Amino acid sequence: MPWDRAPRAIIGDAVALLPTLGTFDLIFADADGGTWHSLDLTIDALRPGGVLFVDDMDLTRYANPEHVAKTSAVRNQLPTDPRLTAVELHAASGLVLATRVR
Ligand SMILES: C[S@@+](CC[C@H](N)C(=O)[O-])C[C@H]1O[C@@H](n2cnc3c(N)ncnc32)[C@H](O)[C@@H]1O
């Protein structure tokens, strides 16, 4: 299917911008803001049926206990959040793919 709009680059603080941008079919969450904190804003920005992709979820990558705790919180929320269905992929840096179901 051809794209009906040209992609647009938006530069700024994702945490401040996310509530203003509408909803998305696909989100690759690759920043502290919107993943390790304010994950709810990212999930809120997913359209029903939309896909969220998160990397760097392999806990063995982290030596700092604070990073382990923050990453564990993300890993725990994604499969238990009632808005999502999520699956972990044991590949690369540790991946979670989630779909917004409600
Ligand atoms: C893991 S790196 C992503 C690198 C990027 N995917 C690339 O390939 O160049 C995370 C980046 O997100 C930025 N970042 C962290 N929190 C942010 C926020 N709230 N809004 C926007 N960017 C943020 C960091 O400064 C860092 O550059």
PDBQT file of the ligand as one rigid body, heavy atoms in Angstrom, charges set to zero:
ROOT
HETATM    1  C1  LIG A 201      19.173   4.473  22.632  1.00  0.00    +0.000 C 
HETATM    2  S1  LIG A 201      19.372   6.090  21.981  1.00  0.00    +0.000 S 
HETATM    3  C2  LIG A 201      18.563   5.971  20.441  1.00  0.00    +0.000 C 
HETATM    4  C3  LIG A 201      19.449   6.174  19.341  1.00  0.00    +0.000 C 
HETATM    5  C4  LIG A 201      18.750   6.241  17.983  1.00  0.00    +0.000 C 
HETATM    6  N1  LIG A 201      17.777   5.187  17.814  1.00  0.00    +0.000 N 
HETATM    7  C5  LIG A 201      19.777   6.152  16.911  1.00  0.00    +0.000 C 
HETATM    8  O1  LIG A 201      19.934   5.081  16.314  1.00  0.00    +0.000 OA
HETATM    9  O2  LIG A 201      20.484   7.135  16.712  1.00  0.00    +0.000 OA
HETATM   10  C6  LIG A 201      18.206   7.019  22.915  1.00  0.00    +0.000 C 
HETATM   11  C7  LIG A 201      18.174   8.481  22.544  1.00  0.00    +0.000 C 
HETATM   12  O3  LIG A 201      16.942   9.043  23.057  1.00  0.00    +0.000 OA
HETATM   13  C8  LIG A 201      17.206  10.323  23.579  1.00  0.00    +0.000 C 
HETATM   14  N2  LIG A 201      16.129  10.630  24.549  1.00  0.00    +0.000 N 
HETATM   15  C9  LIG A 201      16.006  10.203  25.820  1.00  0.00    +0.000 A 
HETATM   16  N3  LIG A 201      14.883  10.673  26.401  1.00  0.00    +0.000 NA
HETATM   17  C10 LIG A 201      14.261  11.423  25.440  1.00  0.00    +0.000 A 
HETATM   18  C11 LIG A 201      13.051  12.167  25.421  1.00  0.00    +0.000 A 
HETATM   19  N4  LIG A 201      12.257  12.292  26.508  1.00  0.00    +0.000 N 
HETATM   20  N5  LIG A 201      12.702  12.783  24.268  1.00  0.00    +0.000 NA
HETATM   21  C12 LIG A 201      13.488  12.687  23.178  1.00  0.00    +0.000 A 
HETATM   22  N6  LIG A 201      14.646  11.993  23.136  1.00  0.00    +0.000 NA
HETATM   23  C13 LIG A 201      15.038  11.385  24.253  1.00  0.00    +0.000 A 
HETATM   24  C14 LIG A 201      18.601  10.220  24.145  1.00  0.00    +0.000 C 
HETATM   25  O4  LIG A 201      19.213  11.469  24.208  1.00  0.00    +0.000 OA
HETATM   26  C15 LIG A 201      19.296   9.303  23.117  1.00  0.00    +0.000 C 
HETATM   27  O5  LIG A 201      19.861  10.061  22.094  1.00  0.00    +0.000 OA
ENDROOT
TORSDOF 0
